[in-house]
Amino acid sequence: MPKRRILVVDDEPLIRNAVSVRLVRMGFEIFQASSAMEAMKLVADKALDLVITDNDMPGRKGVELTAIIKEVEPTLPVFIFTGLLSGLGPHNADAVFEKPADLAKIFTAVLELLGNPR
C-alpha cells in the first residue's frame, strides 16, 4: 500500500520541520512548503491526502490557502494550525488546532482521518 501523502505548510522552519519529522516517524510521506504559493504548486503536482497549514503566514493566510485548495480539490482535507484562534475568522477547514498546545491532538486527528500507516 503506498504511503499516505501530507503537505505541511508553515513559514516557521522549526515548526514545519518538527511536525514533518513526527509525521514521517508515524509512517507518512511528507512534503513541505513555506508559503501558500509554494503549497499550491505542490497541491497541483502531487496526489495529496491531507494539507496541514499554519494560518499566520506572510502573503496569503492559511484560511485563504484553504479556500483555494477547496476550489480546486474540494475533497482534499485541510487542517489549520494557528497560534491565534481568536483571529482566525470564517474558514472552510476540516479541522482547526491551536499551536503549540494541540500538537498531540493534530497527530491523533491525522491518524483518525488517514488511518495508521504501519
C-alpha positions, 0 to 999 in steps of 0.5 A: 500500500503506498504511503499516505501523502501530507503537505505541511505548510508553515513559514516557521522552519522549526515548526514545519520541520518538527511536525514533518519529522513526527509525521514521517516517524508515524509512517507518512510521506511528507512534503513541505512548503513555506508559503501558500504559493509554494503549497499550491504548486505542490497541491497541483503536482502531487496526489495529496491526502491531507494539507496541514497549514499554519494560518499566520503566514506572510502573503496569503493566510492559511484560511485563504490557502484553504479556500483555494485548495477547496476550489480546486480539490474540494475533497482534499482535507485541510487542517489549520494550525494557528497560534491565534484562534481568536483571529482566525475568522470564517474558514472552510477547514476540516479541522482547526488546532491551536499551536503549540498546545494541540500538537498531540491532538493534530497527530491523533486527528491525522491518524483518525482521518488517514488511518495508521500507516504501519 
